[in-house]
């Protein structure tokens, strides 16, 4: 007997398998965790900040990349006001290391910028360059937490594939669960 979600699981597995064959995450010394969701508003950013705080209190060097491109808000949740963000990296004005700011407990943050349509609509080449620049951060952190946008857009999927581990955040609401699949 089939359940309601079987077709969604099959679709997700095929898509994930195809994407994994196309882009393999390189071996890295920094542990990279992507935190994602199918639907916005489920608390993903709060999970990222709380995981970062717990790891920092355990003396891990933590770096958060707000990869919710165009609608980033890690800086708001952490109460910081970065002068630079990923838009400055994409435009070539700054290197990725130059946009890192330090928050509470030594947690380092790279802001994605908010309300920036250019970031939300990166070309494949821009996204690949940005993801490739993550290698520059290796010496800065023991763990890199990537707060992705919601959904299954190209930006989200590529950041997930660049990570070694994935945490999916959802709520017990039918559309959030469906979208998480």
Phi, psi and omega in degrees: 000132180273145173258172184302326189267359183302314181297321178294319178298316179299316178297315180296318181294317179296312181300314181297315181298316179297315180296320182297321178294326183283323184226113178262133179289127181289155177290134183223155177279333177274130178286125182247119178244125173264135176244121188222175177204159176278331186233143177286160174082015182266356178103017182302312182296321177296323176297315180302310182297318180291323175296317179299315179298316180297317180292320179296322178293339176269014176072023172275144173278117188244136176231130176253129172252116178276095183262021171277074192299123179096333180229038183291147178209018174302318181300321179295313182296325181272356177070035178240159180232084181294142178282330182234158180215189183297337176300322179292329177287312181299321182282351179086005180287330182221155171276165181297326178293329183286345180261003179285132174237154181260135177249195180302149178060020179078009178292128179265145186226138169245114182282140177273348183081147182236140180077023183251100183298327180301321179289323182291340185239051180294147171286165177302318181296317179297316180296317179297319178296316179298312180295321177298329181289348178300333178300331179294344185267356186311314186281353186270342188208153171277329181221137176246118177260123182253111177272100183278170169286173177275156173098197185234029177293166183302317179301313182298309183298321181291323176292323177297315181292336178283345182271161176271333182223155181227134172242125177258128180253134178212178176234166180280044179248134188308317181289326177294319178294314179301314181292330178294323176300000000 
